[in-house]
Amino acid sequence: MKNVEMQVGRGELVEGFLSLVAAAPAQIRELTLISPFVQLTTSRGSAGFKICQLLADVNASGGSATLISDDTPARRHDFTAAISAQPDLSSALLLCKNVHAKCGIATNFTGNHVGFLGSANLTDAGLHHNAEVVFGVNSRRSAGQGWLLVGQLRLIIEGIRARSFHLN
């Protein structure tokens, strides 16, 4: 792997990010996903199921995985249903008023990062059907510009996390 890899793509870039993390959940120290309009319990698509499985797998492997979504009545209902079906998700699901960011970052145990930032919601439409733009970065620890970009993304994500809360 080069020190830094950056690319611009569509929603499939986010799908690739999720697949990369899903392929080795035990290597992930921290995973944070942020997206409004997430539907974890709908039967209309598979993105929500994949996200729930990913969060559970990373947390069960000793990492820390969270999903932050918009605080709306629909999301509260959806998250409540997801936690009822999978109680281990209660610590992984957070709500945030007025969140509209669509991004994610994963850090492995050696400090390398992979992340994305763009217009794609973590929904089937955002990942596969809509016209979206997504920027992705894959960076080794302390690798120049990629490291700086990931650091800036991490600061933004931490600011959103600080304003977020658990349902229970």
Backbone as JSON Lines, residues from 0, in Angstrom:
{"i":0,"aa":"M","n":[0.83,-1.18,0.0],"ca":[0.0,0.0,0.0],"c":[0.88,1.25,0.0]}
{"i":1,"aa":"K","n":[0.55,2.22,-0.82],"ca":[1.21,3.52,-0.81],"c":[0.88,4.2,0.52]}
{"i":2,"aa":"N","n":[1.63,5.28,0.79],"ca":[1.34,6.02,2.03],"c":[-0.03,6.66,2.02]}
{"i":3,"aa":"V","n":[-0.45,7.17,0.84],"ca":[-1.75,7.82,0.73],"c":[-2.38,7.45,-0.6]}
{"i":4,"aa":"E","n":[-3.64,7.08,-0.56],"ca":[-4.42,6.86,-1.77],"c":[-5.69,7.69,-1.63]}
{"i":5,"aa":"M","n":[-5.97,8.51,-2.64],"ca":[-7.18,9.33,-2.63],"c":[-7.92,9.08,-3.93]}
{"i":6,"aa":"Q","n":[-9.23,9.1,-3.85],"ca":[-10.04,8.92,-5.05],"c":[-11.39,9.6,-4.9]}
{"i":7,"aa":"V","n":[-11.95,9.92,-6.05],"ca":[-13.3,10.49,-6.09],"c":[-14.16,9.51,-6.86]}
{"i":8,"aa":"G","n":[-15.36,9.26,-6.34],"ca":[-16.26,8.32,-6.98],"c":[-17.7,8.62,-6.64]}
{"i":9,"aa":"R","n":[-18.52,7.6,-6.76],"ca":[-19.95,7.71,-6.43],"c":[-20.23,6.89,-5.18]}
{"i":10,"aa":"G","n":[-21.48,6.58,-4.97],"ca":[-21.88,5.82,-3.79],"c":[-21.18,4.47,-3.67]}
{"i":11,"aa":"E","n":[-20.77,3.9,-4.78],"ca":[-20.06,2.62,-4.75],"c":[-18.75,2.72,-3.97]}
{"i":12,"aa":"L","n":[-18.17,3.93,-3.91],"ca":[-16.95,4.13,-3.13],"c":[-17.23,3.88,-1.65]}
{"i":13,"aa":"V","n":[-18.39,4.31,-1.18],"ca":[-18.79,4.06,0.21],"c":[-19.04,2.57,0.42]}
{"i":14,"aa":"E","n":[-19.67,1.94,-0.54],"ca":[-19.91,0.49,-0.46],"c":[-18.57,-0.25,-0.35]}
{"i":15,"aa":"G","n":[-17.57,0.21,-1.1],"ca":[-16.24,-0.38,-1.01],"c":[-15.62,-0.18,0.36]}
{"i":16,"aa":"F","n":[-15.8,1.0,0.95],"ca":[-15.33,1.29,2.31],"c":[-15.96,0.3,3.3]}
{"i":17,"aa":"L","n":[-17.28,0.15,3.22],"ca":[-17.98,-0.76,4.12],"c":[-17.51,-2.19,3.94]}
{"i":18,"aa":"S","n":[-17.29,-2.61,2.7],"ca":[-16.81,-3.97,2.42],"c":[-15.41,-4.19,2.96]}
{"i":19,"aa":"L","n":[-14.55,-3.17,2.83],"ca":[-13.18,-3.27,3.35],"c":[-13.2,-3.49,4.86]}
{"i":20,"aa":"V","n":[-14.02,-2.73,5.57],"ca":[-14.12,-2.88,7.02],"c":[-14.74,-4.24,7.37]}
{"i":21,"aa":"A","n":[-15.77,-4.64,6.64],"ca":[-16.45,-5.91,6.91],"c":[-15.54,-7.11,6.69]}
{"i":22,"aa":"A","n":[-14.55,-6.97,5.81],"ca":[-13.65,-8.09,5.52],"c":[-12.7,-8.39,6.68]}
{"i":23,"aa":"A","n":[-12.47,-7.43,7.56],"ca":[-11.53,-7.64,8.66],"c":[-11.95,-6.83,9.9]}
{"i":24,"aa":"P","n":[-13.12,-7.13,10.47],"ca":[-13.59,-6.33,11.61],"c":[-12.66,-6.4,12.83]}
{"i":25,"aa":"A","n":[-11.93,-7.48,12.99],"ca":[-11.04,-7.62,14.14],"c":[-9.83,-6.69,14.04]}
{"i":26,"aa":"Q","n":[-9.57,-6.14,12.87],"ca":[-8.45,-5.22,12.71],"c":[-8.84,-3.77,12.97]}
{"i":27,"aa":"I","n":[-10.12,-3.51,13.16],"ca":[-10.61,-2.14,13.32],"c":[-10.63,-1.74,14.79]}
{"i":28,"aa":"R","n":[-9.89,-0.69,15.11],"ca":[-9.89,-0.15,16.48],"c":[-11.08,0.77,16.68]}
{"i":29,"aa":"E","n":[-11.35,1.6,15.65],"ca":[-12.46,2.54,15.78],"c":[-13.11,2.76,14.41]}
{"i":30,"aa":"L","n":[-14.43,2.72,14.39],"ca":[-15.22,2.98,13.19],"c":[-16.33,3.95,13.56]}
{"i":31,"aa":"T","n":[-16.45,5.03,12.8],"ca":[-17.55,5.97,12.99],"c":[-18.18,6.23,11.63]}
{"i":32,"aa":"L","n":[-19.48,6.05,11.54],"ca":[-20.26,6.33,10.34],"c":[-21.27,7.42,10.68]}
{"i":33,"aa":"I","n":[-21.44,8.38,9.78],"ca":[-22.42,9.44,9.99],"c":[-23.25,9.58,8.73]}
{"i":34,"aa":"S","n":[-24.57,9.54,8.89],"ca":[-25.48,9.73,7.76],"c":[-26.9,9.95,8.26]}
{"i":35,"aa":"P","n":[-27.59,10.93,7.67],"ca":[-29.02,11.04,7.95],"c":[-29.78,9.99,7.13]}
{"i":36,"aa":"F","n":[-31.04,9.83,7.42],"ca":[-31.96,9.01,6.63],"c":[-31.65,7.51,6.65]}
{"i":37,"aa":"V","n":[-30.78,7.06,7.54],"ca":[-30.46,5.64,7.62],"c":[-31.7,4.87,8.02]}
{"i":38,"aa":"Q","n":[-31.89,3.72,7.41],"ca":[-33.03,2.84,7.75],"c":[-32.46,1.47,8.08]}
{"i":39,"aa":"L","n":[-32.36,1.18,9.36],"ca":[-31.75,-0.07,9.79],"c":[-32.71,-1.24,9.76]}
{"i":40,"aa":"T","n":[-34.0,-0.99,9.9],"ca":[-34.95,-2.1,10.04],"c":[-35.92,-2.21,8.89]}
{"i":41,"aa":"T","n":[-35.71,-1.48,7.82],"ca":[-36.65,-1.53,6.7],"c":[-36.43,-2.8,5.87]}
{"i":42,"aa":"S","n":[-37.49,-3.27,5.29],"ca":[-37.37,-4.43,4.41],"c":[-37.13,-4.01,2.96]}
{"i":43,"aa":"R","n":[-37.08,-2.68,2.73],"ca":[-36.91,-2.18,1.37],"c":[-35.48,-2.28,0.84]}
{"i":44,"aa":"G","n":[-34.51,-2.52,1.69],"ca":[-33.14,-2.56,1.22],"c":[-32.22,-3.3,2.16]}
{"i":45,"aa":"S","n":[-30.99,-3.47,1.72],"ca":[-30.03,-4.25,2.48],"c":[-28.97,-3.39,3.18]}
{"i":46,"aa":"A","n":[-28.87,-2.09,2.86],"ca":[-27.82,-1.26,3.46],"c":[-27.92,-1.25,4.98]}
{"i":47,"aa":"G","n":[-29.12,-1.09,5.53],"ca":[-29.29,-1.07,6.97],"c":[-28.86,-2.35,7.64]}
{"i":48,"aa":"F","n":[-29.21,-3.49,7.04],"ca":[-28.8,-4.78,7.58],"c":[-27.28,-4.89,7.6]}
{"i":49,"aa":"K","n":[-26.64,-4.49,6.5],"ca":[-25.17,-4.55,6.42],"c":[-24.52,-3.66,7.47]}
{"i":50,"aa":"I","n":[-25.07,-2.47,7.68],"ca":[-24.51,-1.55,8.66],"c":[-24.64,-2.13,10.07]}
{"i":51,"aa":"C","n":[-25.81,-2.67,10.41],"ca":[-26.0,-3.29,11.73],"c":[-24.99,-4.41,11.95]}
{"i":52,"aa":"Q","n":[-24.82,-5.26,10.94],"ca":[-23.89,-6.38,11.04],"c":[-22.46,-5.88,11.22]}
{"i":53,"aa":"L","n":[-22.09,-4.86,10.48],"ca":[-20.75,-4.28,10.56],"c":[-20.48,-3.71,11.94]}
{"i":54,"aa":"L","n":[-21.42,-2.93,12.47],"ca":[-21.26,-2.36,13.81],"c":[-21.1,-3.47,14.85]}
{"i":55,"aa":"A","n":[-21.97,-4.48,14.78],"ca":[-21.92,-5.59,15.73],"c":[-20.6,-6.36,15.62]}
{"i":56,"aa":"D","n":[-20.14,-6.6,14.4],"ca":[-18.9,-7.37,14.19],"c":[-17.68,-6.63,14.73]}
{"i":57,"aa":"V","n":[-17.58,-5.33,14.46],"ca":[-16.44,-4.56,14.96],"c":[-16.46,-4.51,16.48]}
{"i":58,"aa":"N","n":[-17.62,-4.23,17.07],"ca":[-17.71,-4.17,18.53],"c":[-17.43,-5.53,19.17]}
{"i":59,"aa":"A","n":[-17.91,-6.61,18.56],"ca":[-17.68,-7.95,19.11],"c":[-16.21,-8.37,18.99]}
{"i":60,"aa":"S","n":[-15.48,-7.74,18.09],"ca":[-14.07,-8.08,17.87],"c":[-13.13,-7.22,18.72]}
{"i":61,"aa":"G","n":[-13.67,-6.39,19.59],"ca":[-12.85,-5.59,20.47],"c":[-12.64,-4.16,20.02]}
{"i":62,"aa":"G","n":[-13.21,-3.78,18.89],"ca":[-13.12,-2.4,18.43],"c":[-14.3,-1.59,18.94]}
{"i":63,"aa":"S","n":[-14.36,-0.36,18.5],"ca":[-15.47,0.53,18.87],"c":[-16.1,1.05,17.59]}
{"i":64,"aa":"A","n":[-17.37,0.73,17.38],"ca":[-18.07,1.14,16.17],"c":[-19.33,1.89,16.53]}
{"i":65,"aa":"T","n":[-19.54,3.03,15.85],"ca":[-20.75,3.82,16.09],"c":[-21.33,4.32,14.78]}
{"i":66,"aa":"L","n":[-22.62,4.51,14.79],"ca":[-23.36,5.14,13.7],"c":[-24.09,6.33,14.3]}
{"i":67,"aa":"I","n":[-23.92,7.49,13.69],"ca":[-24.61,8.71,14.12],"c":[-25.56,9.11,13.0]}
{"i":68,"aa":"S","n":[-26.83,9.31,13.35],"ca":[-27.82,9.71,12.35],"c":[-28.67,10.85,12.9]}
{"i":69,"aa":"D","n":[-29.57,11.33,12.05],"ca":[-30.4,12.48,12.38],"c":[-31.43,12.14,13.44]}
{"i":70,"aa":"D","n":[-31.64,13.1,14.34],"ca":[-32.62,12.91,15.41],"c":[-34.0,13.34,14.91]}
{"i":71,"aa":"T","n":[-34.72,12.37,14.35],"ca":[-36.08,12.59,13.88],"c":[-36.97,11.51,14.48]}
{"i":72,"aa":"P","n":[-38.29,11.7,14.49],"ca":[-39.17,10.64,14.98],"c":[-38.97,9.33,14.2]}
{"i":73,"aa":"A","n":[-38.77,9.41,12.92],"ca":[-38.57,8.19,12.12],"c":[-37.3,7.47,12.53]}
{"i":74,"aa":"R","n":[-36.21,8.21,12.76],"ca":[-34.95,7.57,13.15],"c":[-35.04,7.02,14.56]}
{"i":75,"aa":"R","n":[-35.71,7.73,15.46],"ca":[-35.87,7.21,16.82],"c":[-36.63,5.88,16.79]}
{"i":76,"aa":"H","n":[-37.69,5.84,16.0],"ca":[-38.46,4.6,15.86],"c":[-37.6,3.49,15.27]}
{"i":77,"aa":"D","n":[-36.87,3.79,14.22],"ca":[-36.02,2.8,13.55],"c":[-34.92,2.29,14.48]}
{"i":78,"aa":"F","n":[-34.24,3.2,15.18],"ca":[-33.17,2.79,16.09],"c":[-33.72,1.97,17.25]}
{"i":79,"aa":"T","n":[-34.9,2.35,17.76],"ca":[-35.52,1.58,18.83],"c":[-35.81,0.15,18.36]}
{"i":80,"aa":"A","n":[-36.34,0.01,17.16],"ca":[-36.62,-1.32,16.6],"c":[-35.33,-2.11,16.39]}
{"i":81,"aa":"A","n":[-34.28,-1.45,15.9],"ca":[-33.0,-2.13,15.68],"c":[-32.41,-2.62,17.01]}
{"i":82,"aa":"I","n":[-32.49,-1.79,18.05],"ca":[-31.97,-2.19,19.36],"c":[-32.81,-3.31,19.96]}
{"i":83,"aa":"S","n":[-34.12,-3.3,19.74],"ca":[-34.96,-4.41,20.21],"c":[-34.57,-5.72,19.55]}
{"i":84,"aa":"A","n":[-34.24,-5.66,18.27],"ca":[-33.84,-6.86,17.54],"c":[-32.42,-7.29,17.88]}
{"i":85,"aa":"Q","n":[-31.53,-6.32,18.14],"ca":[-30.13,-6.59,18.43],"c":[-29.69,-5.7,19.6]}
{"i":86,"aa":"P","n":[-29.92,-6.12,20.85],"ca":[-29.61,-5.26,22.0],"c":[-28.16,-4.8,22.07]}
{"i":87,"aa":"D","n":[-27.24,-5.56,21.49],"ca":[-25.83,-5.15,21.52],"c":[-25.56,-3.89,20.7]}
{"i":88,"aa":"L","n":[-26.54,-3.44,19.91],"ca":[-26.38,-2.21,19.13],"c":[-26.64,-0.95,19.95]}
{"i":89,"aa":"S","n":[-27.16,-1.08,21.17],"ca":[-27.57,0.1,21.94],"c":[-26.42,1.08,22.15]}
{"i":90,"aa":"S","n":[-25.2,0.6,22.32],"ca":[-24.07,1.52,22.53],"c":[-23.51,2.04,21.2]}
{"i":91,"aa":"A","n":[-23.92,1.44,20.08],"ca":[-23.36,1.81,18.78],"c":[-24.2,2.84,18.03]}
{"i":92,"aa":"L","n":[-25.43,3.07,18.45],"ca":[-26.33,3.95,17.71],"c":[-26.52,5.27,18.44]}
{"i":93,"aa":"L","n":[-26.21,6.35,17.76],"ca":[-26.33,7.69,18.33],"c":[-27.18,8.57,17.42]}
{"i":94,"aa":"L","n":[-27.84,9.53,18.02],"ca":[-28.63,10.51,17.28],"c":[-28.04,11.89,17.5]}
{"i":95,"aa":"C","n":[-28.21,12.76,16.49],"ca":[-27.7,14.11,16.58],"c":[-28.66,15.05,15.87]}
{"i":96,"aa":"K","n":[-29.09,16.08,16.57],"ca":[-29.99,17.06,15.97],"c":[-29.3,17.76,14.8]}
{"i":97,"aa":"N","n":[-30.03,17.91,13.7],"ca":[-29.57,18.64,12.52],"c":[-28.36,18.04,11.81]}
{"i":98,"aa":"V","n":[-28.05,16.77,12.05],"ca":[-26.92,16.18,11.33],"c":[-27.31,15.98,9.87]}
{"i":99,"aa":"H","n":[-26.44,16.39,8.99],"ca":[-26.65,16.18,7.56],"c":[-25.37,15.69,6.88]}
{"i":100,"aa":"A","n":[-24.32,15.47,7.65],"ca":[-23.04,14.98,7.13],"c":[-23.18,13.54,6.66]}
{"i":101,"aa":"K","n":[-22.39,13.2,5.65],"ca":[-22.31,11.83,5.17],"c":[-20.83,11.5,5.08]}
{"i":102,"aa":"C","n":[-20.34,10.78,6.09],"ca":[-18.91,10.49,6.13],"c":[-18.67,9.28,7.03]}
{"i":103,"aa":"G","n":[-17.46,8.82,6.98],"ca":[-17.07,7.71,7.84],"c":[-15.56,7.63,7.91]}
{"i":104,"aa":"I","n":[-15.08,7.06,9.0],"ca":[-13.64,6.86,9.16],"c":[-13.43,5.57,9.95]}
{"i":105,"aa":"A","n":[-12.45,4.81,9.52],"ca":[-12.08,3.58,10.23],"c":[-10.58,3.66,10.49]}
{"i":106,"aa":"T","n":[-10.18,3.31,11.7],"ca":[-8.77,3.3,12.09],"c":[-8.44,1.89,12.56]}
{"i":107,"aa":"N","n":[-7.34,1.34,12.05],"ca":[-6.96,0.01,12.51],"c":[-6.03,0.12,13.72]}
{"i":108,"aa":"F","n":[-5.58,-1.0,14.24],"ca":[-4.79,-1.01,15.47],"c":[-3.37,-0.49,15.27]}
{"i":109,"aa":"T","n":[-2.91,-0.34,14.01],"ca":[-1.59,0.24,13.76],"c":[-1.67,1.73,13.44]}
{"i":110,"aa":"G","n":[-2.88,2.3,13.43],"ca":[-3.06,3.72,13.22],"c":[-3.33,4.14,11.79]}
{"i":111,"aa":"N","n":[-3.46,3.19,10.88],"ca":[-3.8,3.52,9.5],"c":[-5.29,3.83,9.41]}
{"i":112,"aa":"H","n":[-5.65,4.69,8.45],"ca":[-7.02,5.17,8.33],"c":[-7.56,4.95,6.93]}
{"i":113,"aa":"V","n":[-8.85,4.74,6.86],"ca":[-9.59,4.81,5.6],"c":[-10.84,5.6,5.9]}
{"i":114,"aa":"G","n":[-11.2,6.51,5.0],"ca":[-12.35,7.35,5.27],"c":[-13.03,7.8,3.99]}
{"i":115,"aa":"F","n":[-14.21,8.36,4.15],"ca":[-14.95,8.92,3.02],"c":[-15.74,10.13,3.48]}
{"i":116,"aa":"L","n":[-16.0,11.02,2.52],"ca":[-16.8,12.22,2.76],"c":[-17.5,12.54,1.45]}
{"i":117,"aa":"G","n":[-18.8,12.72,1.49],"ca":[-19.5,13.02,0.26],"c":[-20.97,13.23,0.44]}
{"i":118,"aa":"S","n":[-21.7,13.1,-0.66],"ca":[-23.13,13.36,-0.64],"c":[-23.96,12.1,-0.43]}
{"i":119,"aa":"A","n":[-23.36,10.93,-0.48],"ca":[-24.11,9.67,-0.42],"c":[-24.56,9.33,1.0]}
{"i":120,"aa":"N","n":[-25.88,9.24,1.19],"ca":[-26.43,8.73,2.45],"c":[-26.15,7.24,2.53]}
{"i":121,"aa":"L","n":[-26.13,6.71,3.75],"ca":[-25.93,5.27,3.94],"c":[-27.25,4.53,3.78]}
{"i":122,"aa":"T","n":[-27.81,4.65,2.59],"ca":[-29.06,3.99,2.21],"c":[-28.81,3.27,0.9]}
{"i":123,"aa":"D","n":[-29.68,2.37,0.54],"ca":[-29.53,1.68,-0.75],"c":[-29.52,2.68,-1.9]}
{"i":124,"aa":"A","n":[-30.38,3.69,-1.85],"ca":[-30.42,4.69,-2.91],"c":[-29.1,5.46,-2.97]}
{"i":125,"aa":"G","n":[-28.59,5.89,-1.84],"ca":[-27.35,6.65,-1.81],"c":[-26.15,5.84,-2.26]}
{"i":126,"aa":"L","n":[-26.15,4.56,-1.95],"ca":[-25.0,3.72,-2.3],"c":[-25.05,3.19,-3.72]}
{"i":127,"aa":"H","n":[-26.26,3.04,-4.29],"ca":[-26.35,2.34,-5.58],"c":[-27.11,3.06,-6.68]}
{"i":128,"aa":"H","n":[-28.0,3.97,-6.36],"ca":[-28.89,4.49,-7.4],"c":[-28.77,5.99,-7.66]}
{"i":129,"aa":"N","n":[-28.58,6.79,-6.64],"ca":[-28.55,8.24,-6.81],"c":[-27.26,8.71,-7.46]}
{"i":130,"aa":"A","n":[-27.31,9.89,-8.03],"ca":[-26.11,10.53,-8.58],"c":[-25.4,11.21,-7.4]}
{"i":131,"aa":"E","n":[-24.34,10.61,-6.92],"ca":[-23.63,11.08,-5.73],"c":[-22.17,11.39,-6.07]}
{"i":132,"aa":"V","n":[-21.52,12.14,-5.21],"ca":[-20.08,12.4,-5.32],"c":[-19.48,12.09,-3.95]}
{"i":133,"aa":"V","n":[-18.42,11.28,-3.94],"ca":[-17.78,10.86,-2.7],"c":[-16.27,10.96,-2.87]}
{"i":134,"aa":"F","n":[-15.61,11.48,-1.87],"ca":[-14.15,11.54,-1.81],"c":[-13.69,10.5,-0.81]}
{"i":135,"aa":"G","n":[-12.74,9.66,-1.19],"ca":[-12.22,8.64,-0.29],"c":[-10.73,8.81,-0.07]}
{"i":136,"aa":"V","n":[-10.28,8.48,1.12],"ca":[-8.86,8.56,1.43],"c":[-8.46,7.32,2.23]}
{"i":137,"aa":"N","n":[-7.3,6.81,1.88],"ca":[-6.71,5.66,2.57],"c":[-5.31,6.1,2.94]}
{"i":138,"aa":"S","n":[-4.98,6.2,4.22],"ca":[-3.72,6.8,4.64],"c":[-3.03,5.98,5.72]}
{"i":139,"aa":"R","n":[-1.74,5.83,5.53],"ca":[-0.93,5.24,6.6],"c":[-0.71,6.29,7.69]}
{"i":140,"aa":"R","n":[-0.43,5.79,8.87],"ca":[-0.17,6.67,10.01],"c":[0.97,7.64,9.67]}
{"i":141,"aa":"S","n":[0.76,8.92,9.96],"ca":[1.75,9.98,9.77],"c":[2.22,10.12,8.33]}
{"i":142,"aa":"A","n":[1.29,10.01,7.36],"ca":[1.67,10.05,5.95],"c":[1.26,11.36,5.28]}
{"i":143,"aa":"G","n":[1.89,12.45,5.68],"ca":[1.76,13.72,4.99],"c":[0.34,14.22,4.81]}
{"i":144,"aa":"Q","n":[0.03,14.6,3.55],"ca":[-1.26,15.21,3.24],"c":[-2.45,14.31,3.58]}
{"i":145,"aa":"G","n":[-2.35,13.04,3.31],"ca":[-3.43,12.11,3.66],"c":[-3.7,12.12,5.16]}
{"i":146,"aa":"W","n":[-2.63,12.14,5.93],"ca":[-2.75,12.18,7.39],"c":[-3.44,13.47,7.83]}
{"i":147,"aa":"L","n":[-3.09,14.6,7.2],"ca":[-3.72,15.87,7.52],"c":[-5.2,15.87,7.18]}
{"i":148,"aa":"L","n":[-5.55,15.34,6.0],"ca":[-6.96,15.26,5.6],"c":[-7.76,14.39,6.57]}
{"i":149,"aa":"V","n":[-7.2,13.24,6.92],"ca":[-7.89,12.34,7.85],"c":[-8.03,13.02,9.21]}
{"i":150,"aa":"G","n":[-7.0,13.75,9.63],"ca":[-7.08,14.46,10.91],"c":[-8.18,15.5,10.92]}
{"i":151,"aa":"Q","n":[-8.32,16.22,9.82],"ca":[-9.4,17.21,9.73],"c":[-10.77,16.55,9.74]}
{"i":152,"aa":"L","n":[-10.9,15.45,9.01],"ca":[-12.17,14.69,9.01],"c":[-12.47,14.18,10.42]}
{"i":153,"aa":"R","n":[-11.46,13.68,11.09],"ca":[-11.64,13.17,12.45],"c":[-12.12,14.28,13.4]}
{"i":154,"aa":"L","n":[-11.57,15.48,13.27],"ca":[-12.0,16.59,14.12],"c":[-13.47,16.94,13.89]}
{"i":155,"aa":"I","n":[-13.88,16.95,12.64],"ca":[-15.29,17.24,12.32],"c":[-16.19,16.15,12.9]}
{"i":156,"aa":"I","n":[-15.79,14.9,12.71],"ca":[-16.58,13.77,13.23],"c":[-16.66,13.84,14.76]}
{"i":157,"aa":"E","n":[-15.56,14.16,15.42],"ca":[-15.58,14.25,16.88],"c":[-16.48,15.38,17.36]}
{"i":158,"aa":"G","n":[-16.55,16.48,16.61],"ca":[-17.46,17.56,16.95],"c":[-18.91,17.13,16.86]}
{"i":159,"aa":"I","n":[-19.23,16.35,15.83],"ca":[-20.59,15.82,15.69],"c":[-20.88,14.81,16.79]}
{"i":160,"aa":"R","n":[-19.91,13.96,17.08],"ca":[-20.08,12.96,18.15],"c":[-20.34,13.64,19.49]}
{"i":161,"aa":"A","n":[-19.68,14.76,19.75],"ca":[-19.85,15.47,21.02],"c":[-21.26,16.01,21.19]}
{"i":162,"aa":"R","n":[-21.96,16.24,20.08],"ca":[-23.33,16.75,20.13],"c":[-24.36,15.62,20.06]}
{"i":163,"aa":"S","n":[-23.91,14.4,19.99],"ca":[-24.8,13.25,19.79],"c":[-25.17,12.59,21.12]}
{"i":164,"aa":"F","n":[-26.22,11.74,21.07],"ca":[-26.67,11.09,22.29],"c":[-27.27,9.72,21.97]}
{"i":165,"aa":"H","n":[-27.26,8.85,22.97],"ca":[-27.89,7.53,22.88],"c":[-29.38,7.66,23.14]}
{"i":166,"aa":"L","n":[-30.16,6.74,22.62],"ca":[-31.59,6.73,22.87],"c":[-31.94,6.46,24.32]}
{"i":167,"aa":"N","n":[-31.26,5.52,24.94],"ca":[-31.65,5.11,26.29],"c":[-30.95,5.86,27.38]}
